Amino acid sequence: MDQFGRVVTLLRSGQTERADQLRADAPGALLPRWTAGEPLSPALRQVHQFGYWVKAVRVDDTYAWAMADGSIYRMPLAGGEAQRLRLEGRHESYYGEAVFDDATVVAVEDERLLVWDLVTGMLLLATDPDAIPLRAGPLRSLAIGAGVAVTGTKDGYLLKWDLADGRLLGRTAAHSGHVTRVAISTDSAPTVLSLGGEDRFTETLCFHDLDGFRRTGEVAVPAQTGCGGWTVLDGQRRAVTVAEEGLLTVWDPVAAAPVAQFATAARLREALVFIAGGACVVLDEDSALRIMDLRDGTVRGTIRTDFTHRVDRVAVHGTFVFAAGDVRTNLLELTDPLAQDDKDRPYFRDAVPATIDGRPAIIAVDADGSFEVIDAADGRRFGDPAGERRITLRTGVRHPQLGVVTAGDGDLLVVMSECGPTTVDPATGDTHTAPESSLSPATPRLIATRNGLIAATNDKGVLAVWDTATLTLRASFQLADAYGTISLALADLHGRTVVLIGTEGGGIRWFDSADLTEITPPGRFAERPNHPAVRGRDWPGPEAVTGLDVFGAVVIVAVDDTVTCANIATGEPSGPALAHPNKVLAIRPTVLDGVPVVATSCDDRTLRVWEIGTGHTIWSVALPQPVSRIVSVAADQIIVLTEGHLIAVGPGPMILST
């Protein structure tokens, strides 16, 4: 993890003094000033993002390890960048499962078991595809122990391999179908656990002697079960399984019978890991790690990850837990006693800047539809000393579209719902909703505000304009293609307010806001091509106007990796094209020190602030992940919304471009 990531982690966990000290150690760096609304645990120590799905994880005294695609990533527990080691061989094959084993990593593909050295990346072993029995089918699951590997196959076989020379040492038909999980216990006589079957009605749990592959027990499991492992509980070897609906069962492998069962909300489907001498199991429940006592089913602790999806893999060593979700990893530290993390923190879906009582603020909506007003200076709740929310509105819209419009001496929040807009005074909480109109309910998609007007589109292809003061519908227009509209803006043109629509084909359509009559684009805007768009898997396509904003007399347009700025009346360039190394994700114009600028977010995980007139870059900020929402830009900070929380970046020195 780089310095930026370490400061973010400290701020998210409330350790502001440590964050300030780290910032002081590198005063020339652009580092985060505050964070707000994060759904993370104070136990979080490191976050890493990879380009490929993580197949295996491990943590030891010094490093956290992850296997992703054809590489091993080694991350120092003390902090720092991930060290990458490319594994020898071709890597276009699909690795069904992988396991770290001492100084090696072992993986299976359909027809081979492979072993690599963790120091050199050298391929030490690749088994003979012809050694797999024809009836067994492709290799799927994998377990390591006692110097051998056991693989489960698609058609129900268990195969035992010598890890020294790759010989097939044994085989047995264990299940009627796919072997979903294999685990080896080396406590006392080595024993194998396997789970499998053709479907949920035929799935069984089997126990086998490792030496001769003799089956020692078999029992039908009551529900589909894809997760299992071994532990020692009160001196007795026990197997543990978790069904897909969350039922955890502790088994006596000798009797092949359950000794305890507990209901959980677990979703983990990989190998289980245990802590506290094997008495507690680590489970995934809604992107959090729950630590459950196997003796009575009590939840002893909760650690919230920063994942937006379930936890896929977990490793434990000492006081560290290393978890992977999709292509992302978290290193978390256990506490004594174990923390009970609050899972009800806000997870912001959207945020907009506003001015309240003459002070800059951010209004954010969280996942349950409630609104939070945040002071832009420090990220704290805005307003009274008690820190209560100043907006009590709770919208039932799953993903409301937000805007801000100036009215009188302050700003009003605009919330677009299925039937129309609602305005809220953030200073008083006063709320007004548009009267019923001829518009049929539909999910809102885009919103723009300007000059006391609100423009919006919905997923039925309706473009509409409302008056902010009365919330009456001024006009509506049915667009031909509901999803051909990618971006939306309001602008001033020759004394009237116009609506601009950025299209999927790269063009910009212009409408009079009074009656939504389509007008001819002015000047060189009329020359702008609007290519026939073929909606495919990667929608919107490379020609789409994904960013559209108007700042004074300048129209700012983002298409793929380029941002252009042009005079609204003539279409002539207001500055050079701003070329980026990857796709532009967001734009936000403003004025800094009297100079018009535009902040951009790029898929290369970098924020940039450009002078519109010269094209010079005056700020450049590297972030841990791409940002799709730039909330506000000021002289000393940029506020962005990313992965459910707000981050304010800055201050830092200007970058002098030549």
N, C-alpha and C positions, 0 to 999 in steps of 0.2 A: 504494500500500500504506500502511495506517495504521500507527501506532506499534506496536500489538500485533503486526501481521504482521512488521514489521522486527525486533522482538526475537525472535520465534519463529525467523525465518530465521537470525539470528546464533547462537542457542542450538543449532539443528540442525546448523550447520556448525562447532560447537565454539568459537566466538568469544565465550566467556563474559565476558571483560573488556569488550569492546565492548557487549555486552548490558547489563552492569551500569552502564556509563556512560550508556547511553540511558535506563535506568530512573531513574538519578539525576537526569537532566534533567527528568523529569516525575514527581516523587515521589507525586503525588496519584492517579496512574492505577493501575488494576488490570492488572498486566502479568504475563506468564509468568515463573515462577521457574526451571523446568527442563523439558527434554523428554527423552524416552527412546524408543529403539526405532524411530527414524525411518528410512525407506528413501531418504533424500534425498542429493543431492550437495552438497559444500561450494561448488560453483559457483552454487547457487541464490541469486538476488538478490531476486526479486519473485514473488509469486503473486497472481493475480486470478481471480475467479469471476464468470461472467456468467449471465444467465438464458436465453440462447439459444445455439445451436450457432455456434461461431466459423467463419466462411467464408473469412477471409483474414487474414494477419498481415504486418507489416513492422516493421523496426527501422532507425533512422537515428542521427545523432549525438546527438540530444536525447530522442527519444521511442520507445517501442514502441507499435505501432498494431494494433488488431484490429477487424474488421468482424463484428458479430453481429446477425442479424436486420436491422432497419432503422436501425441506429446504428453510428457509428464511436466507438471508445474510444481515447483517447490517454493513455498512461501515461508520465510523466517518468522517465527512466533514473535520476535522482538520488533517486527515491522520492516517494511521495505518492499521492493518490487518482486513480483513472481519471477523465479528463474526457470527458463524453459529448456527442456531436453527433448529433442526429437527422437522418436523411436525408429529403429532400423526397420526397413521393409516397406511394402506398399500399404497405404492406409485408406484406400477407397472402400475397403471391405467394411461391412457392418459388424461391430463388436457387440455381441449380445449381452455380455456381462464381463466384468473385470474385477480383480481382487489384488490388493497389495499383499506381498508375502516376504517379510524380512528385506533382503536386498534386491528383490525382484518384483515385477508386476506381471500378473497372469491374466490372460483374456481368452475368450472363445469367440470364434466366428462359426459359420455354419458347419464347416468340415474340419476345423483344426483348433487345437489348443496351442497358444503361443506364450512364451516366457521371455521377458526382456530384463536386462541388467539395469538397475536404477542409477548407476554411476556413469556408465558409458552410453546407455541406450541401445547396446548391442542385442540383437535377437539371439538368445541362447538356445531356444528350443522351438520347433514347430512340428507337431505330430503329423503322422501320415494320414491323409484323408481316407485311404483305403482301409485303415484300421477300424473305422467306424462300421459296425454291422449294418447291413442294408435295412433291416427292420427297425433300427433305432431312430433313423431320421436325423435332421440337423441338430447340432449342439445348441443348447439354450441357457441353462443355469449352471452355476459353478460354485464349488467350495474347495478350500485348501486346508490341509491339516495332516500331521503325522508324516510329512514328506511326500504326500501324494495329492493329486487333484481328483475330485469327483465331479463329473458333469452330468446334468440331466438333459434328456433329449426331447425332441418334439413328440415322439411316439411312445414315450413312457419308459425309456431305459435309463439306468444308471451305469456310467462307465468310469472305471478307476484307472488313472494314469500315473506312471512313474515320472516325477518331475525332474529326475536326473537324466534320463535317456529318452523319455517320451513313449516308452512301451505301454501298451494296453494291458493292465494287470488283471482286470476282471470286468464282468458285465452281468447285469441282471435286469429282467423285465419287472419294473416296480409298479407301474401305474397303467391305467387303460388309455391314457393320453398324455398330453403335454406335462412335463415335470417343471412346475413353476418355481420351486425353491429347494435348494440343497444346503445342508449345514452339517459340519463335522464337529463332534465333541471329542476332545483328547483327554478329558478327565476320566481316570480309570481306563477301562478297555475302550479303545476308540469306537465310536458309534456314529452312524449317519442318520440324519433326519431327512425325509423327502416328502414333498407335497405335490400332488398332481392328479390328473383325471381328464376325461374328455370334456366335461362341463361341470357346472355347480352341483349337479345331481349325482355325479359319479366320483367326486373328488375324495381322496383318501390321504391320511397321514400314515407314513410307514417309518419303522425303525429297522436298521440293518447293522449287523456286525461288520466293521470296516474290513477286517482281514479276509474273511471268506465271502462277504456280501450275503450272508445268511440273514433272511428276514426274521426279526425277533418280535415284531408286533405290527399290527395294522388295525386302523379304525377309520370309519367313515366320519368326515367332518360335517357338521350340520349346515354350514354355509360356506360359500366360496372363500378360500383362504390362500393368500399368496405371500404371506409373511411369516417367517419362522426362524428360531435360533435356539441356542443352548445357554444355560446358566447353571450356577450352583447355588441353591437356596437352602440355608440352614444345614449345610453339609451334605445335601442330597442333590444329585444331578437331576435337572429338570429341563424339559423342552417347553418353549413358549411359542404360541402361534397367535396371530391376529387376523380375524376374518375381515372381509372387505367392508361389512357394515359396522365394524369396530369391536366385536366380541373378542376379548383377550382370554386365552385359556392357558393355564399352567398344567403340564402333563407329567405323569410318572411314566418314563419310557419302558420300565420293566413290565408294568401292568398294561401299558398302552391305554391309560385311562386318565381323565382329568382330575386334578386335585383342587383346582380353584378356577373360577371364571369371573370376569369383571367386564361391565359395559364401558366402552370408551368411545370417543369420537375420532379415533385414529384413522389415518388414511395412508400410512406408510406401507409400501408394498415391497420393500427391499429387505435385506438382512437386518435383524434386530441387534442393538447394542445395549450393554448393561453397565451400570455404575454402582458405587457403594457396595463393593464386594459381590456384585451380581444380584443384589436384592432389589434393585430398581431398574426399570426398563425405560428407554427414551423413545417416545412416540411422537409422531407428527399429527397435530390437530389444527387445521386451518392456518397453516404457515407459522405455527408456533411449536416449540418442542415442549411436551409435557413429560415430566419425570414421575413415573408411577411406582409405588411400592408394591411388589408382587405378593407380599404377605397379606395385605388387607385392601388393596386397590386404591389407597389414598394417593392423591396427587401431591407430591412433595415439593414440586417447583414448576415454574413456567418460564420459558425463555422465548421471547418473540424475535423472529428473524426479520429481515427487511425484504423477504421474498414476496412476490405477488402471486405465486403459485405454491403448490405443496412442496414440502421437503422430500427430496428423492433419496438422499443417501446421508448417513451420519457416521462419524467416527468419534471415539472418546479416548482420551489419554490424560491421566492425572486430573487437573482442573480444567482442561480444555475440551470443548465440543466443536467439531468441525462438521458443518452441514453444507449440502449442495442442493440447489433447486434449479432445474433446467441447466442453464449455462452460468449460474451465479453461485458463489460460495460465501459463507459467513464463518468467521472464527469467533466463538463465544466462550466466555470464561465462567465457570461455575463458582458460586459463592457458598459460604457456610455461615448461616443456614441458606438453603437454596432459595432463590428469589421467586416471589409470586408476581410475575409481571402483569401489569394492567393491560388487558386486551381491548379496552374501550377508548383508546386514544383516537383523536380524529385522523382520518385519512382523506386528505383534500383531493377533490375531483377537479376543481377549477378555482381560479383566483383572478381578481381584477384590482387595479389601483384606484384609489379614491382620495379625496381631500375631505377631512372631517374636522370642524372647528379650526380650520386653517392649517391643519397638520396632515402630512402624507400618511396614508394608511393602506392596508391591503384587506380586501374582503374575500374570504375563501368559503367555499361550500364543501362540507365533508360528505362521506359516503352515505350517511343516513339522511341527508337533505338539510342539515342544520348549518347555520352560518356563523363564522367566526370573524371578528374584526381585529386586525393585528396592526400594531404600531410599526410603521416601516423603519423606524429608527433602530429598534432593538428586538423586534420579533415577538414582543409580549402582547398580551391582550390589551386592546385599546380601551381607554375610558376610565371608569371609576376605580378607586383603590382596590375594591374587592375583586376586580378582574373579571366581572361578569360579562357575558356577551351583550352587545348593544342591539343586536338584531335577534328577534325571537321567531322570525318566520321559519317555518319548516315546510319545504316543498315536497310534494309527493312524486315529483318528476325524478326518474332514475338518473338522468344526466342532464340537469338544467343548463341552459346556455346563459351566460352572465354578460352584462354590459354595465357601463356607467355613463350617466348623462348629467350635465350641469344644469341645475335649476335654481335660480335665485342666488343665494350666497354660498351654496354648497352643492355636493354631488348626490345624486340618487342612484341607488343600485337598481338595475333592471334584470329581472329574472324571467326568462322566456319558458313557458310551459306548453302543454299540448294545445291549449285553446287560445293563448295570447300572452301578453306581457303583464307582469306585476312590478310595481315600483315600490321601493322601500327607502325611507329616509334613515341612513345609518346613525344619525345623531339622536333621533327620537324613537325609531322603530315604527313610525307611521307607515301603513301599508295600503296601497291602492291597486286594484285588479281591474283589468279591462273588462267591460261588459261583454255579454255574449254577442258573438258576431256571426256572420254567415260562414266563417271558416269552420270546416269540420275538424275535429280533434286529430292531431298528428304529432309525431315526435319532432321537436325542434332540432335544427341542424346547425344553422349559422345565425349570428346576430351582429349588428353594427349600430352605433348610436352617433348622432351629431345634430347640432342646431335644433335641439328639442324634438328630434324625430328618432324613432326606433324602426329599423328594418330587420327582417328575419326571413329565413326559409325553413321549410320542414321537409320531412321525408316523403311527402306526397308531391313535392315539386311546386309548392305554392310560395310565391314571393309576396310579402305584405309589408305595409308601412303604417305605423301608428303615430299619433301625436302624443308626446310625453305628458303634457299638462292635463289632458282630458282622457287619455288612453282610448280615444276613438279611432276606429280603423279608417285611414284615409283612402287606401286603395289596395287591391290585391291582384295578382297576375299568376296565371297557371303556366309554369315553364314546361317546355316539351319533354325535357329529360330530368326526372327528379334528382338523379345523382350526377348529372352533368355539371352542377354548380359546386365548385370546390372552395371558393373564398368569396367574401362579401365586404363591401366598404361603402361609406357615405362620403360625399365630397361637395365642395362649392365650385360651381362652374357658371361664370357670367351672371352672378347674382342669384342663382337658384341652386337648390340642393339636388344632387343627382345620386342615383344608386349604381354602384359598379359591381358586376358579377364576374369573377374569374372562373373560367370554364376548364373542363377536363381537356379540351383540345388545344388550349393555349391562348385562346382569345379572351377579350374583355367586352362584356355587353354593358351598354349604358341605358339607364332609364330615368325619366323625370319622376321625382319623388311625389309630385302632386297627384298624378293619376297613373303612374307606372307605364306611361307610353314609352316605347323603346325609341331611342334617338340615335342618330349617326355619331359614332365616336369622333371626337374633334381631332383635327390635324393628323399627325402621323399615327395616332392610335387606330385610325381607320385602315392602315396598312398591316396591322398586326394579324398574322395568320391564325386561323382557327381550324386546326387539323381534325379530320374525322378520327374520333377516339374509339379504339377498340378496348372495351373494358375486359381486362383479364385478371389474372391472379394477383398481379402487383398493382392494384388500383390504389390511388390514382396513378396514371402513367407518367412517363417522363416529360410530356408536353404540358401537363396540368399546371394551372396557376395556383400553386399550393399556398402562397402567401400574397396578400393584397392589403395595402394600407395607404392612407392619404395623409400627408403631413403638410399643412399649408397649401401651397400650389404644386406640390410634388406627389406624383403617384408612384408608389414603391411596389414592385412586383417581384415575386420569387417563383422561378421555374427551374426545377431540378437543382443544379448546383450554381445557379447564377441569380443575382439580384440586380434589377435595373431600376433607375430612377429617372422620371421624365416629367416635364412641365405639363400640368393638367390641361391647359388651354391649347397647346401646340403639339404635344407629344414629343418634342425635342428633348434629348438627354439633358438632365440636370447635373450629370456627373458621369464618370466612367462606369462600365459594368463591373459589379463586384463578384469576382470569380472565387468559388470555394472548392476545396479538394473533394468534397462529397455533397450529398443532397442537403439543401437548406431545409431546416425543420420549422423555424419560426423567425419572425421579424418584429422589431419594435422601434419606431422612430422617436426622436426627441431632440432637444437642443441642449448642448453642453457648452458652457462658457460662450454663449452667443453663436455657436456653430451648429448647424443642422447635422445630425448624425443618425445612423440606423444601427441598432444592435441586431446581430444575427446568431442563430444557433445552427450548427452544422452536424451532420451525422458522424464527423470525425471527433465528436465529443469536445468541441471547442466553441466558446463564446467569443465573438468579435464585435468591436464597435468601430464603425467606419465613418469618416467624414464624407457626406454625400457629394459635396462639390468636387473634392480631390480624389476620392477613393482611397485615401490613406487610412491605415488601421491604427487607431489610437489606443485600443485595449485588445488584449488577446488572453483569454482565460481557459486553461485546460480543466476539464471536469471529469469525474469518474465515469459518467454515463451521458448519452445524448439527452438533450433537453428539448421538449416539444412545446413549451410555453414560457415565453419571456414575459414576466408580469410587469416590471417597471425598470426604468433606467434613470439613474441620477448621477451626479458628478462623482460621488464617492462609492457607489455600489450598483450592482445589477441584481434584481430579485427574480429568481426563476422558480417554477413549480416542477418538481421531479419526483416520481415514485411516491406520491402522496404527501410530500412535505415541501415546505418553502425553504429556500436557501438564499441568503444575501451574500453576494461575493464582492469583496473589496475591503478597504481601499488599496490602491497600489499605484505605482508610477505609470505615467503615460509612456507608450512605446512610440518613439520618434521615427516615423517612416520617411524614406527619401524616394 
